[in-house]
Each structure stands twice: as C-alpha cells, then as structure tokens.
C-alpha cells in the first residue's frame, strides 16, 4: 500500500478536459515488455506460463523516482488539466478512461510515441505496459513549461495528441486512422458489461464445518506449543524482511516496524498517519463472509491500537479462477463481509485491485482480500505503542471473548496441520464500541500500550508485548499473571528475538531552558551496526550521544542499552554499562596533568581487576592500533589534533 499526502488545492484528477488541450506521454520510452500483461494476469498459471515472461513488465525504481518528482513539480506548476498513470493495457486504458471521465475524446498519433523498440506495431504500442509512464493533459499554452520540467529530470515529454469534443478515442498510425472507438463503453463504471457469475457454496464446507475437535489430543507440553506458535511463519518476528529496507527515510517514521501499525508524522503539524495491511486467508477460506469482515475489523483494530482513528481502506482481492462457482462464491461473500464492516466502521473504500486466477492446475490460493487501512492521529504525542512499559502496570483485556474454540486458529494450523471449523464470530456493534473505547482512552492518555489479539490468541499477544519490551525472565514472572513455565518460554524468546538490539531509544526529549534540542527521538541500533548522525551545529548530535553514555539525563523518554534503561541507573550501575561503551569526546577530554600512558591506564586501574602487566599490554596494543605507540609518554599538550 502506498500512501501520499496532498494539499487540498494541489490535487490532480485522472479526467481529461479542455477541448484542444494537448495530450502528452511522459516518462520512459515504450517497449515490448508487458504486452498483454493484463490478459496474462487473467489466466491460470500452467506449464505454458514460462513462455509468457515477456508479458511481465520490467520496472526501474530510479526512473520511477525521477518521474514522481517531475510529476509533482508539473502539478504544482498549474499546467496539468488531467493526469493518469499507465497501468493495465497502457495507452489503450489511460486514453479511454480519462476520456470517459471527462465526457470527451482524444485524438492520438502513435507515430509520436517514444519507443525503445523501433519495430513495434501499432497494436503493440497501444497494449504495452512498460513502466514509468504517464498520460498528461496539459493546459493549452503550457506545453513549453511542461517540457522544461521533464527535460530537467531527463525524461521524455512528448505531445502525442489532443482533446476533442466527440467522445471517441481516435488512434492514428502511419498517417492512417486505425481505430475510432467510443470511450465510455470501454471503462468500468461506464458502459462496460457487468457479469454475474454463477456462485455455489464450496463443497469443502461439509468437512471443515463438521470437524470433531474433541478428537484432538491435549498437548502434553504447553511451553513447546507456545514456542512453536511464535516460531511459525505467520507469527514469528519479521525483522529479517524489514531490516533490509530503510524504515526511516525522510525521518518521519514515529512507530518503527514490529508494532500493530506503522505511524508516520505529517511535518509542520501535530498530526500523524497510521497504516496497516492485514488479512487472514484461513478465515476467508473457512467462512468468506466472516473472513471478509474480520480482515477489515482487524486492520481497524490495529490502527486504533496506536491511538489513530480508522478513516478508509483500499484493498487487493486475491482469488482463484472466477469461472469456478465455488471461487466466485468466496469472492462475492468476502466482499459482502467487507462491505458490512466498512459501513458500520465508517471507513469508505477509496480504491483497490482485483487479482483473479491465482492458482495452479492443482489448487487455488487461499481467498485473500488484503485490506490496507489508514488512520489519523490528531496529536502524535498521544500515540500508543504495543510493548509493555513498566513493572507493576495493570494489564487488562478489552472486549468480549465470544469465540471459545480453536476453529481456524494458528494453533490448529501449526500444531495439527489442520484448517477446520468456522471463522471467528464478529459482532460489528461490539467491534465499533471496542475501537471507540480504545480511541477515547488513548486521547485521555490512559494507555501505556495496546495490542490487538489475533493469530495465536492471548498467549501470543502477551509474548509479543513482552518480547518487544525487553523484559528479562525474573521481571516477567512478576509483571504478567501467567504460569511460571510460560514465563521461561517468553524469556527464551526474548533472547532469540531481541538480543541483537544494542541501543533502543524511545521518545527521548531534552531541553536547555526554552531551547528544546531533542524532540521525541526514536532509534534502534543493532549489535555490530554502524550508524552516523549528521546535522547542523546545535541540532543535538552531541547531546544524544551524551544521553546514551549517561553523561546527560533526558527530560523524558527511555534509552535502553542491552535492556538497561540508562537514565534510571545509579552511578555504580552506569559504570557497569560504560564498560560496554567506547566514547570519543569532541574535545580531548584527557587529564592534562597525566601522560598518554597514564590517561589510558587510569580507567583500567579504577574499573577492572587487571594486573599491571595486563594493563600495560592493553595500553600498548591500543596505541599501536592508532599509530601512537611512540607517543606513550607524551603529555596531552604535546599531541597534535
């Protein structure tokens, strides 16, 4: 899911307007990649699919970034009358859709389209789905301004046609009119045909919904069960994925990966956006209607757990072959469930995508209507995170637990390799009350943390809150009222999940008088990771380093070094932590009355039990590593730099 921010007076629409306005194709050149990509996506995967690799588009992220920047600049210039990204069916789709929305037509000359392959036919040019291209209608008289912007970004900006009054798309190629088609019948929501396929309740319902759960053996070792659950692909820590990407580009990330939802601040305001993508395909498989509702409700709960009000959704509906009546039943029922949930939660569907034919010759994917939910925090200082905070905090369970069984659960799937039963019941009225309660409590700053209960139930939810916090075993058995044996499992999970986090900075603030230097700093640094802090003079680089080392205490927030909260440590505890820290001061910070040797010996004599020969060896080794072995007996004033 991609989320952007636009000022109300700077938005652009995919609507063609202005008779006589020129039509431009901008971005990359058009090639043979992606031809029939849309039809390829409407076929079942088979042994013949390998031969259709050219149907798949080849993306170029760098060119995409250039196109985005150029497009934003063009829109801000006021030259745009209408603009649309080229997706499925390329020029064919964008010209007809923009024309239909504007109740007008277009005259397009394919001879002017920039090509990567000179031998392309008109048919191929029309259907190419080459990436990084847009169709733009420019206000007449603004042509040169548009070209200048795209020249700056080294991208194509070529006039290929104009807007006409007649509501047809007219395609010219090699001087000849090759197509003259009304636009409106070609587009969804217009005159395109609407199919009502046959639906049939899946035959597998008889087996899944009549399963005898009493026949399942009770586990002998619940510790092992919990360990297997948190190790399952659906639950386990996903940081091996998201740590491969920069999650803090542009420095707006307020809630890092690992929580219920991501939170991004909106600069120059107190607002922030919360985002979540969610779906449980098992639930939709077992009961498409309930599963569709559940996908919307869970994504809304996740957003609400951060303190943000759910606003709207987008979706990606992934299903098998719609010509199969059972698959189409899954599709229609899932949409019905999603619709009912969205209506009650007042989260409109702003757009989406349908992906059919996701199956091989043997089976289809689980029906997976993925939901992308967005929410708004009016004041990001009221943001709530999911991890436990302090020993002695009260843990409460909100909501009514109306699902007493293990139907469709991750437990059933992981431990018994079964997907049986029904999807969990969803009471939409209760769901709305729960979300409203969360939001009110967050707004009044009553919550230190909040975490949605989903896969793995309460046991896994507690484990996740616990492990992301960084509790050790002894604290765990005191702060959460669960069996001591389970606490041991949680502690071992902590060792496997969070042991690589060396420094964890949470909401740190520091001011000197009225000068607020550190403003809600959040940062996690792994063991062995190299991090560089850049910024102008006076922006807090040295201050945050001194706070980490315990030389300054922040006004609020936490600084955890291997799980120890530095600002709360006394002097003796700080000394132990500092044994793990190497700190290079901006100035020399040396005792000017001691030699280089004595300066290095001093902390080793004071803080370690090393013998004099061992100290001598360490001092010499350190100086040799930095090329200062010959300066061992010099005074600080005799050193350069």
C-alpha positions as CSV (number, residue, x, y, z in Angstrom):
1,X,0.0,0.0,0.0
2,X,1.3,3.4,-1.0
3,X,0.2,6.4,1.0
4,X,0.8,10.0,0.0
5,X,-0.1,13.5,1.3
6,X,-1.6,16.2,-0.9
7,X,-2.6,19.7,-0.2
8,X,-6.3,20.2,-1.0
9,X,-5.6,22.9,-3.5
10,X,-2.9,21.0,-5.3
11,X,-4.6,17.7,-6.2
12,X,-5.0,16.5,-9.8
13,X,-7.5,14.1,-11.3
14,X,-7.4,11.4,-14.0
15,X,-10.0,13.3,-16.0
16,X,-9.5,14.7,-19.5
17,X,-10.8,18.2,-20.0
18,X,-10.4,21.3,-22.2
19,X,-11.2,20.8,-25.9
20,X,-8.0,21.4,-27.8
21,X,-5.7,20.8,-24.8
22,X,-2.6,18.8,-25.8
23,X,-2.1,15.2,-24.6
24,X,1.5,14.2,-23.6
25,X,3.1,10.9,-22.8
26,X,5.8,11.4,-20.2
27,X,8.4,9.3,-18.5
28,X,10.1,6.2,-20.0
29,X,10.0,5.1,-23.6
30,X,7.5,2.4,-24.7
31,X,8.8,-1.1,-25.2
32,X,7.6,-4.6,-25.8
33,X,7.6,-5.6,-22.1
34,X,4.3,-6.0,-20.5
35,X,2.3,-6.5,-23.7
36,X,-0.9,-8.5,-22.7
37,X,0.2,-8.2,-19.1
38,X,-3.5,-7.7,-18.1
39,X,-4.6,-10.7,-20.0
40,X,-1.7,-12.8,-18.7
41,X,-3.0,-11.9,-15.2
42,X,-6.4,-13.3,-16.2
43,X,-5.1,-16.8,-16.9
44,X,-4.4,-19.7,-14.7
45,X,-0.7,-20.5,-14.1
46,X,0.3,-23.5,-16.1
47,X,3.3,-25.1,-17.8
48,X,2.9,-22.7,-20.7
49,X,3.2,-19.6,-18.4
50,X,7.1,-19.7,-18.6
51,X,6.8,-18.8,-22.3
52,X,4.9,-15.7,-21.4
53,X,7.5,-14.0,-19.4
54,X,7.6,-11.0,-21.8
55,X,4.1,-10.2,-20.6
56,X,5.6,-9.1,-17.3
57,X,6.7,-5.5,-17.0
58,X,10.3,-4.6,-16.2
59,X,10.4,-1.9,-13.5
60,X,13.1,0.7,-13.0
61,X,12.9,2.2,-9.4
62,X,15.3,5.1,-10.2
63,X,13.4,6.2,-13.2
64,X,10.2,5.9,-11.2
65,X,11.6,8.2,-8.6
66,X,12.5,10.8,-11.3
67,X,9.0,10.5,-12.8
68,X,7.4,11.1,-9.4
69,X,9.4,14.2,-8.7
70,X,8.8,15.6,-12.2
71,X,5.1,14.9,-12.0
72,X,4.8,16.6,-8.6
73,X,6.6,19.6,-10.0
74,X,4.4,19.7,-13.0
75,X,1.2,19.5,-11.0
76,X,2.4,22.3,-8.7
77,X,3.2,24.5,-11.7
78,X,-0.6,24.6,-12.5
79,X,0.0,23.2,-16.1
80,X,-2.0,20.0,-15.6
81,X,-5.6,19.6,-16.7
82,X,-5.6,15.8,-16.1
83,X,-3.1,13.0,-15.4
84,X,-3.2,9.3,-15.2
85,X,-0.6,6.6,-14.5
86,X,-0.3,4.0,-17.3
87,X,-1.1,0.6,-15.9
88,X,-3.0,-2.3,-17.4
89,X,-3.3,-2.1,-21.2
90,X,-1.1,1.0,-21.3
91,X,-2.2,3.7,-23.7
92,X,-5.4,1.9,-24.5
93,X,-6.7,2.1,-21.0
94,X,-5.4,5.5,-20.0
95,X,-6.8,7.3,-23.1
96,X,-10.3,5.7,-22.8
97,X,-10.6,6.1,-19.0
98,X,-9.6,9.7,-19.0
99,X,-11.9,10.5,-21.9
100,X,-14.9,8.7,-20.4
101,X,-14.5,10.6,-17.1
102,X,-14.3,13.9,-18.9
103,X,-17.2,13.2,-21.4
104,X,-14.8,14.0,-24.2
105,X,-12.5,12.2,-26.6
106,X,-8.9,12.1,-27.7
107,X,-7.0,12.1,-31.0
108,X,-3.8,10.1,-30.6
109,X,-0.9,9.8,-33.1
110,X,1.1,6.7,-32.3
111,X,3.9,7.8,-34.6
112,X,4.9,10.3,-32.0
113,X,5.2,7.9,-29.0
114,X,8.9,7.5,-27.9
115,X,9.8,3.8,-28.5
116,X,12.5,1.5,-27.1
117,X,11.9,-0.9,-30.0
118,X,11.6,0.6,-33.4
119,X,9.9,-2.4,-34.9
120,X,6.8,-2.2,-32.7
121,X,3.4,-2.4,-34.4
122,X,0.6,0.0,-33.5
123,X,-1.2,-2.9,-31.7
124,X,1.9,-3.4,-29.5
125,X,2.3,0.3,-28.8
126,X,-1.3,0.5,-27.6
127,X,-1.1,-2.5,-25.3
128,X,2.4,-2.1,-24.0
129,X,2.5,-1.9,-20.2
130,X,6.1,-0.5,-20.0
131,X,6.5,1.0,-16.5
132,X,7.3,4.6,-15.5
133,X,4.9,6.3,-17.9
134,X,2.0,8.7,-17.5
135,X,-0.5,10.3,-19.8
136,X,-0.9,14.0,-19.1
137,X,-3.4,16.6,-20.5
138,X,-1.7,20.0,-20.3
139,X,-3.5,23.3,-20.4
140,X,-3.0,24.8,-23.9
141,X,-0.2,27.3,-23.8
142,X,1.7,25.5,-21.1
143,X,3.4,23.0,-23.4
144,X,6.9,24.5,-23.1
145,X,6.7,24.8,-19.3
146,X,5.9,21.1,-19.1
147,X,8.7,20.1,-21.5
148,X,11.2,22.2,-19.5
149,X,10.3,20.4,-16.2
150,X,10.7,17.0,-17.7
151,X,13.9,18.0,-19.5
152,X,15.3,18.9,-16.1
153,X,14.6,15.4,-14.9
154,X,16.0,13.8,-18.1
155,X,12.6,12.2,-19.0
156,X,10.5,12.1,-22.2
157,X,7.7,14.6,-22.5
158,X,6.2,14.3,-26.0
159,X,2.9,15.7,-27.3
160,X,1.1,12.8,-28.9
161,X,-2.5,14.1,-29.4
162,X,-5.2,16.5,-28.3
163,X,-8.6,16.5,-26.6
164,X,-11.6,16.5,-28.9
165,X,-15.3,17.2,-28.3
166,X,-16.5,13.9,-29.8
167,X,-16.5,11.2,-27.0
168,X,-14.4,8.8,-29.0
169,X,-10.7,7.7,-28.9
170,X,-9.3,8.1,-32.4
171,X,-6.0,6.3,-33.0
172,X,-3.7,7.2,-35.9
173,X,-0.7,5.2,-37.0
174,X,1.5,5.9,-40.0
175,X,-0.9,8.6,-41.2
176,X,-4.0,6.3,-41.1
177,X,-6.9,6.2,-38.8
178,X,-6.7,2.7,-37.3
179,X,-9.3,2.9,-34.6
180,X,-12.3,5.1,-33.7
181,X,-14.0,3.8,-30.6
182,X,-16.4,5.4,-28.1
183,X,-14.6,5.7,-24.8
184,X,-17.5,5.2,-22.4
185,X,-18.3,1.5,-23.2
186,X,-14.7,0.5,-22.6
187,X,-14.4,1.5,-19.0
188,X,-15.5,0.1,-15.6
189,X,-18.4,2.2,-14.2
190,X,-19.3,3.2,-17.7
191,X,-20.8,1.1,-20.4
192,X,-18.5,-1.9,-20.0
193,X,-20.5,-5.2,-19.5
194,X,-21.2,-6.4,-15.9
195,X,-21.0,-10.1,-15.4
196,X,-23.0,-12.0,-12.8
197,X,-21.2,-15.3,-12.5
198,X,-22.7,-18.5,-11.0
199,X,-22.0,-19.0,-7.3
200,X,-22.0,-22.2,-5.3
201,X,-21.3,-22.8,-1.7
202,X,-18.0,-24.7,-1.5
203,X,-18.3,-28.5,-1.0
204,X,-15.4,-28.5,1.4
205,X,-17.7,-26.7,3.9
206,X,-19.2,-30.0,4.9
207,X,-15.9,-31.3,6.0
208,X,-14.4,-28.2,7.6
209,X,-17.5,-27.1,9.5
210,X,-18.4,-30.5,10.9
211,X,-14.9,-31.4,12.2
212,X,-14.8,-33.1,15.6
213,X,-12.5,-31.0,17.7
214,X,-13.0,-33.3,20.7
215,X,-10.9,-35.9,18.8
216,X,-7.8,-33.8,19.1
217,X,-5.3,-34.8,21.8
218,X,-4.5,-32.2,24.5
219,X,-0.9,-31.1,24.3
220,X,1.5,-32.6,26.8
221,X,3.8,-29.5,26.9
222,X,2.2,-26.1,26.6
223,X,5.6,-24.5,26.6
224,X,6.5,-26.3,23.5
225,X,3.2,-25.3,21.9
226,X,3.8,-21.6,22.6
227,X,7.4,-21.8,21.3
228,X,6.2,-23.5,18.1
229,X,3.4,-20.9,17.7
230,X,5.8,-17.9,18.0
231,X,8.2,-19.6,15.6
232,X,5.5,-20.2,12.9
233,X,5.8,-18.1,9.7
234,X,2.6,-16.2,10.4
235,X,3.7,-15.0,13.8
236,X,7.4,-15.0,14.1
237,X,9.4,-11.8,14.1
238,X,9.7,-10.4,10.5
239,X,12.6,-8.1,11.1
240,X,14.7,-10.2,8.6
241,X,12.5,-8.6,6.0
242,X,12.0,-5.0,7.1
243,X,15.6,-4.5,8.2
244,X,16.7,-4.9,4.6
245,X,15.0,-1.6,3.9
246,X,15.4,1.9,5.4
247,X,12.4,2.4,7.5
248,X,13.3,6.0,8.5
249,X,13.8,7.6,5.1
250,X,12.9,11.4,5.4
251,X,12.9,11.0,9.2
252,X,9.1,10.9,9.6
253,X,8.7,7.4,11.0
254,X,7.4,7.6,14.5
255,X,6.5,3.9,15.1
256,X,9.1,1.5,13.7
257,X,8.2,-2.0,12.4
258,X,7.1,-4.6,14.9
259,X,4.0,-2.8,16.3
260,X,0.4,-3.1,15.5
261,X,0.6,-0.4,12.7
262,X,3.1,2.0,11.2
263,X,2.9,5.6,12.2
264,X,4.3,8.5,10.1
265,X,4.2,12.1,11.2
266,X,3.0,14.9,9.0
267,X,5.6,17.5,9.1
268,X,4.8,21.0,10.3
269,X,1.7,19.7,12.1
270,X,0.9,17.7,15.3
271,X,-0.8,15.0,13.1
272,X,0.4,11.6,12.1
273,X,-0.9,8.8,9.8
274,X,-1.3,5.2,11.0
275,X,-1.3,2.4,8.3
276,X,-1.9,-1.3,8.4
277,X,-2.2,-4.1,5.8
278,X,-4.0,-7.2,7.0
279,X,-5.9,-10.3,6.1
280,X,-6.2,-13.9,7.4
281,X,-6.7,-16.1,4.4
282,X,-7.7,-19.1,6.7
283,X,-10.7,-17.3,8.0
284,X,-11.9,-16.3,4.5
285,X,-11.4,-19.9,3.3
286,X,-13.5,-21.3,6.2
287,X,-16.2,-18.6,6.0
288,X,-15.8,-15.9,3.3
289,X,-18.4,-13.6,4.8
290,X,-16.9,-13.6,8.3
291,X,-13.4,-13.6,6.9
292,X,-14.1,-10.5,4.9
293,X,-15.5,-8.7,7.9
294,X,-12.5,-9.9,10.0
295,X,-10.0,-8.5,7.6
296,X,-11.5,-5.0,7.8
297,X,-12.0,-5.2,11.6
298,X,-8.6,-6.5,12.4
299,X,-6.9,-3.8,10.4
300,X,-9.1,-1.2,12.0
301,X,-8.2,-2.5,15.5
302,X,-4.5,-2.4,14.7
303,X,-4.7,1.2,13.6
304,X,-6.8,2.1,16.7
305,X,-4.2,0.4,19.0
306,X,-1.9,3.3,18.0
307,X,-4.5,5.8,19.0
308,X,-5.4,6.7,15.4
309,X,-9.0,6.9,14.1
310,X,-9.6,4.5,11.2
311,X,-10.5,6.6,8.2
312,X,-10.7,4.5,5.0
313,X,-9.4,1.4,3.2
314,X,-8.0,0.2,0.0
315,X,-7.7,-3.5,-0.9
316,X,-6.1,-6.1,-3.1
317,X,-8.6,-9.0,-3.6
318,X,-6.6,-12.2,-4.4
319,X,-8.7,-15.2,-5.5
320,X,-8.6,-18.2,-7.9
321,X,-10.5,-18.7,-11.1
322,X,-13.8,-16.8,-11.0
323,X,-15.3,-19.1,-13.6
324,X,-15.3,-21.7,-10.8
325,X,-18.7,-21.2,-9.0
326,X,-17.1,-22.0,-5.6
327,X,-14.3,-19.5,-6.1
328,X,-16.8,-16.9,-7.2
329,X,-18.9,-17.6,-4.0
330,X,-15.8,-16.9,-1.9
331,X,-15.3,-13.7,-3.8
332,X,-18.8,-12.3,-3.5
333,X,-19.3,-13.3,0.1
334,X,-15.9,-11.8,1.1
335,X,-16.9,-8.5,-0.5
336,X,-20.3,-8.6,1.3
337,X,-18.5,-9.1,4.6
338,X,-16.0,-6.3,3.9
339,X,-18.8,-4.0,2.8
340,X,-20.8,-4.6,6.0
341,X,-17.8,-3.9,8.2
342,X,-16.8,-0.8,6.3
343,X,-20.3,0.6,6.5
344,X,-20.5,0.2,10.3
345,X,-16.9,1.4,10.9
346,X,-17.5,4.3,8.5
347,X,-14.3,3.5,6.6
348,X,-15.1,4.1,2.8
349,X,-13.3,2.0,0.2
350,X,-11.2,4.6,-1.7
351,X,-10.0,2.1,-4.4
352,X,-8.5,-1.3,-4.8
353,X,-7.4,-4.1,-7.1
354,X,-8.7,-7.5,-8.0
355,X,-6.3,-10.3,-8.8
356,X,-8.0,-13.5,-10.1
357,X,-6.6,-16.8,-11.4
358,X,-4.1,-17.2,-8.6
359,X,-3.9,-20.9,-8.9
360,X,-2.1,-23.8,-10.4
361,X,-3.6,-26.8,-12.1
362,X,-3.9,-28.5,-8.7
363,X,-5.3,-25.8,-6.4
364,X,-6.1,-22.1,-5.8
365,X,-4.6,-19.8,-3.2
366,X,-6.5,-19.1,-0.1
367,X,-9.0,-16.4,-0.8
368,X,-7.1,-13.3,0.5
369,X,-8.8,-9.9,0.4
370,X,-5.9,-7.9,1.8
371,X,-7.0,-4.7,3.5
372,X,-5.0,-1.5,3.6
373,X,-6.3,0.6,6.4
374,X,-5.3,4.2,7.1
375,X,-6.0,6.2,10.3
376,X,-5.4,9.7,11.6
377,X,-3.7,10.8,14.9
378,X,-4.7,14.4,15.6
379,X,-1.8,14.6,18.1
380,X,1.1,12.3,17.7
381,X,2.1,12.9,21.3
382,X,-0.9,10.7,22.2
383,X,0.5,7.8,20.1
384,X,0.3,4.4,21.8
385,X,2.8,1.5,21.2
386,X,2.3,-2.2,21.7
387,X,5.1,-3.2,24.0
388,X,4.8,-3.4,27.8
389,X,6.4,-0.4,29.6
390,X,6.9,-0.7,33.3
391,X,6.8,-3.3,36.0
392,X,3.6,-3.0,38.1
393,X,1.5,-1.7,35.2
394,X,-2.0,-3.1,35.1
395,X,-2.8,-5.4,32.2
396,X,-6.5,-5.5,31.1
397,X,-8.4,-7.5,28.5
398,X,-10.8,-5.4,26.5
399,X,-13.7,-6.8,24.6
400,X,-16.0,-9.8,24.8
401,X,-14.4,-13.2,24.0
402,X,-17.3,-14.8,22.1
403,X,-15.1,-17.4,20.4
404,X,-14.4,-20.3,22.8
405,X,-13.0,-22.8,20.4
406,X,-9.8,-23.1,18.2
407,X,-11.6,-23.0,14.9
408,X,-9.4,-21.8,12.1
409,X,-6.7,-20.9,14.6
410,X,-2.9,-20.7,14.1
411,X,-2.7,-23.2,16.9
412,X,-4.7,-25.7,14.9
413,X,-2.7,-25.0,11.8
414,X,0.7,-25.1,13.4
415,X,0.3,-27.9,15.9
416,X,-2.0,-30.2,14.0
417,X,-1.6,-29.0,10.4
418,X,-5.4,-28.6,10.1
419,X,-7.6,-25.8,8.8
420,X,-11.0,-26.7,10.1
421,X,-14.1,-25.2,11.7
422,X,-15.6,-21.8,11.2
423,X,-14.1,-18.3,11.2
424,X,-14.3,-16.3,14.4
425,X,-17.6,-14.6,15.1
426,X,-17.6,-10.8,14.5
427,X,-20.1,-8.6,16.3
428,X,-19.8,-5.4,14.4
429,X,-21.5,-3.3,17.1
430,X,-19.2,-4.6,19.7
431,X,-16.2,-4.0,17.4
432,X,-17.2,-0.4,17.0
433,X,-17.5,0.1,20.7
434,X,-14.1,-1.5,21.3
435,X,-12.4,0.8,18.8
436,X,-14.2,3.9,20.2
437,X,-13.1,2.9,23.7
438,X,-9.5,2.5,22.6
439,X,-9.5,5.9,20.9
440,X,-11.1,7.6,23.9
441,X,-8.6,6.0,26.3
442,X,-5.7,6.9,24.1
443,X,-6.9,10.5,23.7
444,X,-7.0,10.9,27.5
445,X,-3.5,9.4,27.8
446,X,-4.8,6.5,29.9
447,X,-2.9,3.8,27.9
448,X,0.8,2.9,28.1
449,X,0.4,0.2,25.5
450,X,-2.3,-1.5,23.4
451,X,-2.0,-4.7,21.3
452,X,-4.6,-6.4,19.1
453,X,-5.2,-10.1,19.9
454,X,-5.2,-12.1,16.6
455,X,-3.1,-15.1,15.5
456,X,-2.1,-17.2,18.5
457,X,-4.6,-15.6,20.8
458,X,-3.9,-14.2,24.2
459,X,-0.8,-16.2,24.8
460,X,1.0,-14.9,21.7
461,X,-0.3,-11.4,22.3
462,X,1.3,-11.4,25.8
463,X,4.5,-12.8,24.3
464,X,4.7,-10.1,21.7
465,X,4.1,-7.3,24.2
466,X,6.7,-8.8,26.4
467,X,9.4,-9.6,23.9
468,X,9.3,-6.2,22.2
469,X,9.7,-4.6,25.6
470,X,12.9,-6.4,26.6
471,X,11.9,-7.9,29.9
472,X,14.2,-10.4,31.5
473,X,12.9,-13.7,33.0
474,X,12.6,-12.5,36.6
475,X,10.6,-9.4,35.7
476,X,8.4,-11.5,33.5
477,X,7.1,-13.8,36.2
478,X,6.2,-10.8,38.4
479,X,4.5,-8.5,35.9
480,X,2.3,-10.8,34.0
481,X,-0.1,-13.2,35.6
482,X,0.6,-16.4,33.6
483,X,2.3,-19.7,34.6
484,X,5.9,-19.5,35.5
485,X,6.8,-22.2,33.0
486,X,5.4,-20.0,30.2
487,X,7.4,-17.1,31.5
488,X,10.5,-19.1,30.9
489,X,9.5,-19.7,27.3
490,X,8.9,-16.0,26.9
491,X,12.3,-15.2,28.3
492,X,13.9,-17.5,25.9
493,X,12.0,-15.9,23.1
494,X,13.4,-12.6,24.2
495,X,16.9,-13.9,23.9
496,X,16.3,-15.1,20.4
497,X,14.3,-12.1,19.1
498,X,15.8,-9.0,20.8
499,X,19.3,-9.9,21.8
500,X,20.7,-8.2,18.7
501,X,19.3,-4.7,19.7
502,X,22.2,-2.9,21.4
503,X,20.7,0.6,21.8
504,X,16.9,1.3,21.9
505,X,15.9,5.0,22.2
506,X,12.2,5.7,22.8
507,X,10.6,9.1,22.7
508,X,13.6,11.0,24.2
509,X,13.3,14.7,24.8
510,X,15.9,17.1,26.1
511,X,15.8,20.9,26.5
512,X,18.1,23.5,27.9
513,X,15.9,26.2,29.2
514,X,13.5,27.1,26.4
515,X,15.7,25.5,23.8
516,X,14.3,22.1,23.0
517,X,17.2,20.2,21.5
518,X,15.9,16.7,21.3
519,X,12.3,16.3,20.2
520,X,10.8,12.9,20.6
521,X,13.8,10.9,19.3
522,X,13.3,7.2,18.5
523,X,16.1,4.9,17.3
524,X,17.1,1.2,17.4
525,X,20.6,0.2,16.8
526,X,21.7,-3.4,16.3
527,X,24.8,-5.1,17.6
528,X,27.5,-4.6,15.1
529,X,25.6,-1.9,13.2
530,X,27.3,1.3,12.2
531,X,25.2,4.5,12.5
532,X,26.2,8.0,11.5
533,X,24.4,11.1,12.9
534,X,24.5,14.1,10.6
535,X,23.2,17.6,11.2
536,X,23.9,21.3,11.6
537,X,25.6,22.7,14.6
538,X,23.3,22.8,17.6
539,X,20.8,20.2,16.4
540,X,21.6,17.7,19.2
541,X,24.1,15.3,17.8
542,X,26.4,15.6,20.8
543,X,23.5,15.8,23.2
544,X,22.0,12.5,22.2
545,X,25.4,10.8,22.4
546,X,26.0,12.2,25.9
547,X,22.5,10.9,26.9
548,X,23.3,7.5,25.6
549,X,26.6,7.4,27.6
550,X,24.7,8.7,30.8
551,X,26.6,12.0,30.8
552,X,23.3,13.8,30.4
553,X,19.9,12.7,31.5
554,X,17.0,13.3,29.1
555,X,13.9,15.2,30.3
556,X,11.7,12.2,29.3
557,X,11.9,9.0,27.3
558,X,14.0,5.9,27.6
559,X,17.4,4.9,26.5
560,X,18.0,1.2,26.7
561,X,21.4,-0.3,26.3
562,X,21.1,-4.1,26.2
563,X,17.8,-3.7,28.0
564,X,19.1,-1.4,30.8
565,X,17.4,2.0,31.0
566,X,20.4,4.3,31.3
567,X,18.6,7.4,32.8
568,X,17.3,5.3,35.7
569,X,20.7,3.8,36.6
570,X,22.7,5.0,39.6
571,X,26.4,5.8,39.3
572,X,27.6,2.3,40.1
573,X,25.2,0.8,37.5
574,X,26.3,3.4,35.0
575,X,29.9,2.4,35.4
576,X,29.0,-1.2,34.5
577,X,27.2,0.0,31.4
578,X,30.0,2.3,30.4
579,X,32.4,-0.7,30.3
580,X,30.4,-1.7,27.1
581,X,30.7,1.8,25.6
582,X,33.6,3.4,23.7
583,X,33.1,7.2,23.7
584,X,35.3,9.7,21.8
585,X,34.8,13.2,23.1
586,X,34.6,16.2,20.8
587,X,37.4,17.8,22.7
588,X,40.4,15.9,24.0
589,X,38.8,15.1,27.4
590,X,42.2,14.0,28.7
591,X,43.7,14.7,32.1
592,X,46.3,17.3,31.1
593,X,48.5,16.5,34.1
594,X,48.9,12.9,33.1
595,X,50.8,11.3,30.2
596,X,49.1,9.4,27.4
597,X,50.0,6.2,29.2
598,X,48.6,7.3,32.5
599,X,45.4,8.6,30.9
600,X,44.8,5.1,29.3
601,X,45.8,3.3,32.5
602,X,43.5,5.3,34.8
603,X,40.1,3.7,33.8
604,X,41.6,0.3,33.6
605,X,43.0,0.5,37.1
606,X,39.8,2.0,38.5
607,X,37.2,-0.1,36.8
608,X,38.8,-3.5,36.2
609,X,40.8,-6.2,38.1
610,X,43.5,-6.4,35.5
611,X,47.1,-6.8,36.7
612,X,49.7,-4.1,36.0
613,X,51.3,-6.3,33.2
614,X,47.9,-6.9,31.6
615,X,47.1,-3.1,31.8
616,X,50.5,-2.3,30.2
617,X,49.8,-4.8,27.3
618,X,46.3,-3.3,26.7
619,X,47.6,0.2,26.6
620,X,50.4,-0.6,24.2
621,X,48.1,-2.6,22.0
622,X,45.6,0.3,21.8
623,X,48.2,2.9,20.9
624,X,49.8,0.6,18.3
625,X,46.3,0.3,16.6
626,X,46.1,4.1,16.1
627,X,49.8,4.7,15.4
628,X,50.6,6.4,18.6
629,X,52.9,3.9,20.2
630,X,55.8,6.3,20.2
631,X,53.7,8.9,22.0
632,X,53.0,6.8,25.0
633,X,54.9,9.0,27.5
634,X,54.0,12.4,25.9
635,X,51.6,14.8,27.6
636,X,48.3,15.7,26.0
637,X,49.6,19.2,25.1
638,X,52.3,17.6,23.1
639,X,49.9,15.7,20.8
640,X,48.6,17.2,17.6
641,X,44.9,17.3,16.7
